[in-house]
Amino acid sequence: MELEITVVDAFTDSVFGGNPAAVIVTSEWLSDDLMQSIAAENNLSETAFLVLADASTYQIRWFSPLTEIDFCGHATLASAFVLFNKKPQLASIKFSAKAVGELLIEKTETGKIQMDFPNTKPEKLKIIPDNLVAGLSIPPVDVYCNSQAYFVIYESESDVLSVQRDNEILKQLKPLDVVVTCKSESKDYDFMSRYFWPANGGDEDPVTGSIHTGLAPLWAEQLDKNDLIAYQASKRGGVLNCLVSGDRVIISGNAVQYLSGTITV
């Protein structure tokens, strides 16, 4: 069986930046085992699989090299980029996912792709898990938590950029991952972060759209503003525009195609 595959760099306007995701569109679902095997072979943060549900709605599922993921922002952006390129007459697309419901995706006049996600604002913890403290080389100032990750607050960009982690210890926090974040010291961004997910996919994720549905409302409250620009400070780096609007977080970004081809499975 041959399948068309596209690899897109998300949350960047140039190749080799942002976070790469593979996108595969099929007429019906492949088996779970096959989708997981393809994702492992791709060895990217996520591979997104899409099946057309009706004229404007696609069902979407996301797989890391290790497991299926409930929600992935950058692979959603990559998927929309692929579909908008295939169907340039479309101005919007709806995705449907079991864990997060219906997602509205729109093309903007600036060329960015805008995604309407649930607000997953984290709550401050009174007791910080020992494994979280032991797994990071710099002690947290504060720690918040939602259903996806622990949010570790640091005082400075140097802390976020220099912190070392012990992946074997952080794996013990499963199913939760870890994001470290601080207020940006640059006038270009409002806050910055790095995302570690050894329990669910790998070491450090280049750019993580989903975690910004928690980061954006957290920093919106801290900075008293709802329109934010975020920078994820991985080696590849990525920029996300975030708008907190009630129980939704609107995340926008650019994407560029890196590869298109065919896989044989």
KOLKE-424673 format. One record per residue: x, z, y of N, C-alpha, C in turn; residue in three letters; residue number from 1. Coordinates in steps of 0.2 Angstrom, whole numbers, plus 2048, in hexadecimal, padded with zeros to 3 digits. Last residue first. Example, Ala and Ser with C-alpha at 12.3 -4.5 7.8 and 13.67 -1.06 7.14 Angstrom:
BEGIN
PT   nxx   nzz   nyy   caxx   cazz   cayy   cxx   czz   cyy   doza   sefi
PT   840   823   7F5    844    824    7FB   840   827   800    ser      2
PT   842   827   7E4    83E    827    7EA   842   827   7F0    ala      1
This chain:
BEGIN
PT   nxx   nzz   nyy   caxx   cazz   cayy   cxx   czz   cyy   doza   sefi
PT   813   80D   804    812    814    800   80F   812   7FA    val    265
PT   81C   807   811    81A    805    80A   819   80C   806    thr    264
PT   819   804   822    81C    808    81D   819   806   816    ile    263
PT   81E   7FB   830    819    7FB    82A   81D   800   825    thr    262
PT   81E   7FD   842    820    7FA    83C   81B   7FB   836    gly    261
PT   825   802   852    81F    800    84E   822   7FC   848    ser    260
PT   82D   80E   85D    82D    80A    856   826   808   854    leu    259
PT   82A   813   869    831    813    867   832   80E   861    tyr    258
PT   820   813   878    821    812    871   829   811   86F    gln    257
PT   81D   822   882    820    81B    881   821   81A   87A    val    256
PT   813   82B   88D    816    82A    887   819   823   886    ala    255
PT   80F   839   898    811    832    897   813   832   890    asn    254
PT   801   845   89A    808    843    899   809   83B   898    gly    253
PT   7F7   853   89C    7F8    84C    89D   7FF   84B   89C    ser    252
PT   7EA   85E   898    7F1    85D    897   7F2   855   898    ile    251
PT   7DE   86A   89C    7E0    862    89C   7E7   861   89D    ile    250
PT   7D6   876   894    7DC    874    897   7DE   86D   896    val    249
PT   7C7   87F   895    7CB    879    893   7D1   879   897    arg    248
PT   7BF   889   89A    7C1    88A    893   7C5   884   891    asp    247
PT   7C5   886   8AA    7C1    88A    8A6   7C3   88B   89F    gly    246
PT   7D2   87D   8AB    7CB    87C    8AD   7C6   880   8A9    ser    245
PT   7E2   87A   8AF    7DE    87F    8AC   7D7   87E   8AF    val    244
PT   7EC   86C   8AC    7E7    86F    8B1   7E3   873   8AD    leu    243
PT   7FD   866   8AB    7F8    86B    8A8   7F3   86D   8AE    cys    242
PT   808   85B   8A6    804    85D    8AC   7FE   860   8A9    asn    241
PT   818   85C   89F    811    85C    89E   80D   85E   8A4    leu    240
PT   827   855   899    823    857    89F   81C   857   89D    val    239
PT   835   859   88F    82F    856    890   82B   859   896    gly    238
PT   844   858   884    841    859    88B   83A   856   88B    gly    237
PT   84F   857   87B    84B    851    87D   847   852   884    arg    236
PT   852   865   87A    857    860    87B   855   859   87D    lys    235
PT   845   86D   883    849    86C    87D   84E   867   87F    ser    234
PT   83C   873   88D    844    872    88E   847   872   887    ala    233
PT   82F   86D   894    831    870    88E   838   86E   88D    gln    232
PT   827   871   8A3    82C    86D    8A0   82E   871   89A    tyr    231
PT   817   86E   8AC    81B    872    8A7   821   86D   8A5    ala    230
PT   80E   870   8BA    812    86C    8B7   817   870   8B3    ile    229
PT   7FC   874   8BD    803    876    8BC   807   870   8B9    leu    228
PT   7EF   87B   8C5    7F2    874    8C4   7FA   875   8C3    asp    227
PT   7EB   888   8C8    7E9    885    8C1   7EC   87E   8C0    asn    226
PT   7F3   897   8CD    7F2    890    8CE   7F0   88D   8C7    lys    225
PT   7FA   8A4   8CB    7F4    8A3    8CF   7F3   89C   8D1    asp    224
PT   804   8A7   8C2    806    8A3    8C9   800   8A2   8CD    leu    223
PT   7FD   8AD   8B8    803    8B0    8BB   805   8AD   8C2    gln    222
PT   7F3   8A4   8B5    7F1    8AA    8B7   7F7   8AE   8BA    glu    221
PT   7FA   899   8B1    7F5    898    8B7   7F3   89F   8B9    ala    220
PT   801   89E   8A6    805    89D    8AD   800   89C   8B2    trp    219
PT   7F6   89E   89D    7FA    8A4    89E   7FE   8A3   8A5    leu    218
PT   7F2   891   89D    7ED    896    8A0   7F1   89C   8A1    pro    217
PT   7FE   88A   898    7FB    889    89E   7F6   88E   8A1    ala    216
PT   800   890   88B    805    891    890   802   890   897    leu    215
PT   7F5   88B   883    7F6    892    885   7FB   894   88A    gly    214
PT   7F7   87E   884    7F0    880    885   7F0   888   886    thr    213
PT   804   87C   881    802    87C    888   7FB   87E   889    his    212
PT   804   87B   873    806    881    876   804   882   87D    ile    211
PT   801   86D   872    7FC    872    870   7FE   879   873    ser    210
PT   80D   866   875    807    865    879   802   86B   878    gly    209
PT   81D   868   875    817    86A    871   811   86B   876    thr    208
PT   82C   860   872    827    861    877   820   863   873    val    207
PT   835   863   867    837    861    86E   832   862   873    pro    206
PT   836   873   85E    832    86D    860   834   86A   867    asp    205
PT   843   879   854    840    879    85B   83D   872   85C    glu    204
PT   840   878   845    844    87D    848   841   87D   850    asp    203
PT   831   876   83B    838    875    83D   83B   87A   841    gly    202
PT   824   87A   837    826    873    838   82D   872   838    gly    201
PT   820   887   835    81B    882    835   81E   87B   835    asn    200
PT   82B   890   838    826    892    832   821   88C   831    ala    199
PT   832   88C   843    835    88C    83C   830   88D   836    pro    198
PT   830   888   851    82A    889    84B   82D   888   844    trp    197
PT   831   88B   862    834    88C    85B   82F   88C   856    phe    196
PT   832   884   872    82E    886    86C   831   886   865    tyr    195
PT   835   889   883    837    886    87D   833   888   877    arg    194
PT   830   885   894    82F    889    88E   834   885   889    ser    193
PT   82B   888   8A5    82F    885    8A0   82E   889   89A    met    192
PT   821   885   8B4    824    889    8AF   827   885   8AA    phe    191
PT   821   87C   8BE    81E    883    8BF   820   888   8BA    asp    190
PT   82D   871   8C5    829    873    8C0   826   87A   8C2    tyr    189
PT   835   86D   8D0    831    868    8CD   82C   86A   8C7    asp    188
PT   83C   878   8D5    836    876    8D9   832   871   8D5    lys    187
PT   841   883   8C8    842    87D    8CB   83B   87B   8CF    ser    186
PT   83F   88E   8C1    843    88F    8C7   844   889   8CB    glu    185
PT   830   892   8B9    835    88D    8BA   839   88F   8C1    ser    184
PT   82D   8A0   8AF    82B    89D    8B5   831   898   8B7    lys    183
PT   82F   89E   89D    830    8A1    8A4   82D   89D   8A9    cys    182
PT   82F   8A0   88B    82C    89D    892   82E   8A1   898    thr    181
PT   82E   89C   87A    831    8A0    880   830   89C   886    val    180
PT   823   89D   86C    825    899    872   828   89E   877    val    179
PT   822   89C   85B    825    8A0    861   826   89B   866    val    178
PT   814   89D   84F    81B    89A    851   81D   89F   858    asp    177
PT   80C   8A5   841    80D    8A4    848   814   8A1   84A    leu    176
PT   809   8A8   834    808    8A1    836   80A   89F   83D    pro    175
PT   81A   8AD   835    815    8A8    833   80E   8AB   832    lys    174
PT   824   8B5   837    81E    8B6    83C   819   8B1   83A    leu    173
PT   82E   8B2   82F    82A    8B7    82D   824   8B9   831    gln    172
PT   835   8A8   837    831    8A6    831   82C   8AB   82F    lys    171
PT   83E   8B0   83E    838    8AE    841   833   8AB   83C    leu    170
PT   848   8B2   835    844    8B8    837   83D   8B6   83A    ile    169
PT   84D   8A5   833    84B    8A9    82D   846   8AF   82F    glu    168
PT   851   8A2   840    84B    89F    83D   848   8A2   837    asn    167
PT   855   8AB   84D    857    8AB    846   851   8A8   843    asp    166
PT   85B   8A4   85D    856    8A6    858   858   8A6   851    arg    165
PT   860   8A6   86E    861    8A4    867   85C   8A7   862    gln    164
PT   85E   8A1   87F    85C    8A5    879   85D   8A2   872    val    163
PT   861   898   889    867    89B    885   864   89F   87F    ser    162
PT   855   895   890    85A    88F    88D   85F   892   889    leu    161
PT   84F   8A1   893    84C    89C    88F   850   897   88C    val    160
PT   859   8A6   89B    857    8AA    895   854   8A5   890    asp    159
PT   85A   89D   8A5    860    89E    8A1   85E   8A2   89B    ser    158
PT   84D   89F   8AB    84E    899    8A8   855   89A   8A3    glu    157
PT   848   8B0   8AA    84B    8AB    8AD   84C   8A5   8A8    ser    156
PT   840   8BA   8A3    841    8BA    8AA   844   8B4   8AD    glu    155
PT   834   8B5   896    83B    8B7    899   83B   8B6   8A0    tyr    154
PT   828   8B8   88A    829    8B7    891   830   8B9   893    ile    153
PT   822   8B0   87C    827    8B5    87F   829   8B3   886    val    152
PT   814   8AF   873    817    8AC    87A   81B   8B2   87C    phe    151
PT   811   8AA   862    813    8B0    867   816   8AC   86D    tyr    150
PT   804   89E   85E    80B    8A1    85F   80B   8A7   863    ala    149
PT   7F6   89C   85B    7FC    897    859   803   89A   859    gln    148
PT   7ED   8A4   85F    7ED    8A3    858   7F2   89E   856    ser    147
PT   7F8   8AE   86B    7F1    8AB    869   7F2   8A9   862    asn    146
PT   800   8BA   874    7FF    8B7    86E   7F8   8B4   86E    cys    145
PT   80E   8C0   87E    807    8BF    87D   806   8BB   876    tyr    144
PT   81A   8CC   883    818    8C7    87E   811   8C6   87E    val    143
PT   827   8CE   890    820    8CF    88D   81F   8CA   887    asp    142
PT   835   8CD   88E    832    8D1    893   82B   8D3   892    val    141
PT   83E   8CD   87E    839    8CB    883   837   8CF   888    pro    140
PT   850   8CD   87C    84A    8D0    87C   845   8CD   880    pro    139
PT   859   8BF   875    857    8C3    87B   850   8C6   87B    ile    138
PT   859   8BA   868    85F    8BD    86B   85E   8C1   871    ser    137
PT   84C   8BD   85C    84E    8BA    862   854   8BE   865    leu    136
PT   848   8C4   851    84A    8BD    850   84C   8B9   856    gly    135
PT   845   8D1   855    84B    8D0    851   84D   8C8   850    ala    134
PT   839   8CE   85B    83F    8D1    85F   845   8CF   85B    val    133
PT   832   8CA   850    832    8C5    856   838   8C8   85A    leu    132
PT   832   8D4   847    835    8CE    845   836   8C9   84B    asn    131
PT   82A   8DE   84E    831    8DF    84D   835   8D9   84C    asp    130
PT   81E   8D9   85A    820    8D9    853   828   8DA   853    pro    129
PT   819   8E4   867    81C    8DE    865   81F   8DE   85E    ile    128
PT   80A   8EA   86C    80F    8EB    867   812   8E5   866    ile    127
PT   802   8E4   876    804    8EB    877   80A   8ED   872    lys    126
PT   801   8D3   87B    802    8D8    876   805   8DF   878    leu    125
PT   7F6   8CA   884    7FC    8CE    885   7FC   8D3   87F    lys    124
PT   7EF   8BA   87E    7EE    8C1    880   7F5   8C5   880    glu    123
PT   7EF   8A9   883    7F1    8AE    87F   7EF   8B5   882    pro    122
PT   7E3   89C   884    7E7    8A1    888   7E8   8A7   883    lys    121
PT   7DF   88F   880    7E0    894    87B   7E5   899   87E    thr    120
PT   7D2   883   884    7D7    889    887   7D8   88E   882    asn    119
PT   7D2   873   87C    7D0    87A    87D   7D5   87F   880    pro    118
PT   7D6   864   886    7D7    869    880   7D3   86F   881    phe    117
PT   7D6   854   88A    7D2    85A    88B   7D2   85E   885    asp    116
PT   7E3   84A   890    7E0    84D    88A   7DD   854   88C    met    115
PT   7E9   83B   897    7E6    842    899   7E2   844   893    gln    114
PT   7F7   832   89A    7F1    833    895   7EF   83A   896    ile    113
PT   7FC   829   8A9    7FD    82F    8A4   7F6   82F   89F    lys    112
PT   7F9   81F   8B1    7FC    81D    8AB   7FD   823   8A6    gly    111
PT   7F2   822   8BC    7FA    823    8BD   7FD   821   8B7    thr    110
PT   7E5   822   8B9    7E8    81D    8BD   7EF   81D   8BE    glu    109
PT   7E4   826   8A7    7E4    828    8AE   7E7   822   8B2    thr    108
PT   7DB   826   898    7E0    823    89C   7DF   825   8A4    lys    107
PT   7D6   835   88F    7D4    830    894   7DB   82D   897    glu    106
PT   7CD   83D   882    7D4    83B    884   7D2   835   889    ile    105
PT   7C5   84B   87C    7C5    845    880   7CB   843   883    leu    104
PT   7C2   852   86C    7C7    851    872   7C6   84B   875    leu    103
PT   7B9   85D   863    7B9    857    866   7BE   857   86C    glu    102
PT   7C2   869   859    7BC    866    85B   7BD   85F   85E    gly    101
PT   7CC   870   853    7CB    870    85B   7C5   86C   85D    val    100
PT   7CC   86F   845    7CE    875    848   7CC   876   850    ala     99
PT   7C8   861   843    7C5    867    840   7C6   86D   844    lys     98
PT   7C7   855   84F    7CB    859    84B   7C7   85F   849    ala     97
PT   7C4   846   857    7C1    84C    854   7C6   84F   84F    ser     96
PT   7C7   83E   866    7C9    840    860   7C5   846   85D    phe     95
PT   7C2   830   870    7C0    837    86E   7C3   838   867    lys     94
PT   7C8   828   87F    7C7    828    877   7C5   82F   876    ile     93
PT   7C7   81C   88C    7C7    823    88A   7C6   823   882    ser     92
PT   7C7   80F   890    7CA    814    895   7CA   81B   892    ala     91
PT   7CB   800   887    7C9    807    887   7CC   80B   88C    leu     90
PT   7D2   7F5   887    7CB    7F5    88B   7C9   7FC   88B    gln     89
PT   7DD   7F5   87F    7DE    7F6    886   7D7   7F7   88A    pro     88
PT   7E0   7FA   871    7D9    7F8    874   7D9   7FA   87B    lys     87
PT   7ED   7FD   86E    7E9    7F8    869   7E3   7F6   86D    lys     86
PT   7EF   806   878    7F3    7FF    878   7F0   7FA   873    asn     85
PT   7E7   810   875    7E6    80D    87B   7EA   806   87B    phe     84
PT   7ED   814   868    7E6    811    868   7E5   80D   86F    leu     83
PT   7F9   819   86C    7F9    813    868   7F2   810   868    val     82
PT   7F5   823   875    7FA    81E    877   7F9   818   873    phe     81
PT   7EF   82B   86C    7EB    828    871   7EF   822   874    ala     80
PT   7FA   82F   864    7F5    82C    861   7F0   828   866    ser     79
PT   802   836   86E    804    830    86B   7FF   82C   867    ala     78
PT   7F9   841   870    7FB    83C    876   7FD   836   873    leu     77
PT   7F9   847   864    7F3    844    866   7F4   83F   86C    thr     76
PT   806   84A   863    804    845    85E   7FD   842   860    ala     75
PT   806   855   86C    80A    84F    86E   808   849   869    his     74
PT   7FC   85E   867    7FB    85B    86D   7FF   854   86E    gly     73
PT   7F4   863   859    7FB    861    85B   7FA   85C   861    cys     72
PT   7EE   86E   84D    7ED    86B    854   7F4   869   856    phe     71
PT   7F0   872   840    7E9    873    843   7E8   86E   849    asp     70
PT   7FA   869   835    7FA    86D    83B   7F3   86D   83E    ile     69
PT   800   869   824    7FB    866    829   7FB   86B   82F    glu     68
PT   812   86A   822    80B    86C    821   807   869   826    thr     67
PT   81F   865   824    81E    86A    81F   817   86B   81D    leu     66
PT   820   85B   82D    823    85A    827   822   85F   822    pro     65
PT   80F   85C   833    816    85D    834   819   85B   82E    ser     64
PT   801   853   836    805    856    831   80C   856   834    phe     63
PT   7F0   852   83C    7F7    852    83E   7FB   856   838    trp     62
PT   7E2   847   83E    7E5    84D    83B   7ED   84C   83C    arg     61
PT   7D3   841   845    7DA    842    846   7DC   848   842    ile     60
PT   7C6   835   847    7C8    83B    844   7D0   83C   844    gln     59
PT   7C1   82D   856    7C6    82D    850   7C6   834   84E    tyr     58
PT   7B4   825   85F    7B7    82B    85C   7BB   82A   856    thr     57
PT   7AE   81A   862    7B3    81C    867   7B6   823   865    ser     56
PT   7A6   815   857    7A9    810    85C   7AF   813   861    ala     55
PT   7AC   821   84B    7A7    81C    84E   7AA   818   853    asp     54
PT   7B8   824   844    7B1    827    842   7AB   823   845    ala     53
PT   7C7   81E   83E    7C1    81D    842   7BB   820   840    leu     52
PT   7D4   829   83B    7CF    825    838   7C9   824   83D    val     51
PT   7E5   82D   83C    7DF    82C    83F   7DA   828   83B    leu     50
PT   7F3   839   83C    7EF    834    838   7E8   833   83B    phe     49
PT   802   83C   842    7FB    83C    843   7F8   837   83F    ala     48
PT   810   846   83F    80D    83F    83D   806   840   83E    thr     47
PT   81B   850   848    815    84F    845   814   847   844    glu     46
PT   829   851   849    826    857    84A   81F   856   847    ser     45
PT   82F   847   83B    82E    848    842   82A   84E   842    leu     44
PT   831   842   82E    835    847    830   835   848   838    asn     43
PT   82C   838   825    82D    836    82C   832   83B   830    asn     42
PT   82B   83F   819    82F    839    81A   831   837   821    glu     41
PT   821   848   81D    827    84B    81B   82D   845   81C    ala     40
PT   816   83F   820    819    843    825   820   846   824    ala     39
PT   815   83A   813    817    835    818   81A   839   81E    ile     38
PT   811   846   80C    817    842    80A   819   83D   80F    ser     37
PT   804   848   812    80A    84D    813   811   84A   811    gln     36
PT   7FD   83D   80E    7FE    83E    816   804   843   817    met     35
PT   7FD   83F   801    800    839    803   802   83A   80B    leu     34
PT   7F6   84B   800    7FC    84B    7FD   800   845   800    asp     33
PT   7E9   847   805    7ED    84C    809   7F4   84C   806    asp     32
PT   7E7   835   804    7E6    83C    801   7EB   841   805    ser     31
PT   7E0   82D   813    7E4    82D    80E   7E4   834   80A    leu     30
PT   7D0   829   819    7D5    82E    818   7D9   82D   812    trp     29
PT   7CE   818   81F    7CB    81E    81C   7D1   823   81B    glu     28
PT   7D5   810   827    7CE    80F    827   7CA   815   823    ser     27
PT   7E2   817   832    7DF    814    82B   7D8   814   82C    thr     26
PT   7F0   818   83B    7E9    817    83B   7E7   814   835    val     25
PT   7FD   823   83F    7FB    81E    83A   7F3   81E   83A    ile     24
PT   80B   827   849    804    826    849   802   821   844    val     23
PT   817   833   84C    815    82D    848   80E   82D   848    ala     22
PT   820   839   85B    81A    83A    856   819   833   852    ala     21
PT   82C   841   864    82A    83B    860   825   83D   85B    pro     20
PT   82C   848   874    82B    84A    86D   829   844   869    asn     19
PT   838   844   881    832    847    87E   832   848   877    gly     18
PT   843   836   87E    841    83C    881   83B   83E   87E    gly     17
PT   845   82A   878    84A    82F    877   849   835   87A    phe     16
PT   83E   820   886    83F    821    87F   845   826   87E    val     15
PT   835   827   893    83B    823    891   83C   825   88A    ser     14
PT   82C   830   898    82B    829    89A   831   825   898    asp     13
PT   823   83C   88E    829    83A    891   828   833   893    thr     12
PT   81A   841   885    81C    845    88B   822   843   88E    phe     11
PT   820   839   876    81B    83B    87A   81D   840   87F    ala     10
PT   824   82A   86E    827    830    872   822   833   877    asp      9
PT   81E   824   85F    81D    824    866   821   82B   869    val      8
PT   81D   819   852    820    81F    855   820   81F   85C    val      7
PT   811   812   847    814    812    84E   817   819   850    thr      6
PT   80D   809   839    80F    80F    83C   812   80E   842    ile      5
PT   802   802   82D    805    802    833   807   808   836    glu      4
PT   805   802   81B    802    805    821   806   804   827    leu      3
PT   803   7FC   80B    807    7FB    811   802   7FE   817    glu      2
PT   804   800   7FA    800    800    800   804   800   806    met      1
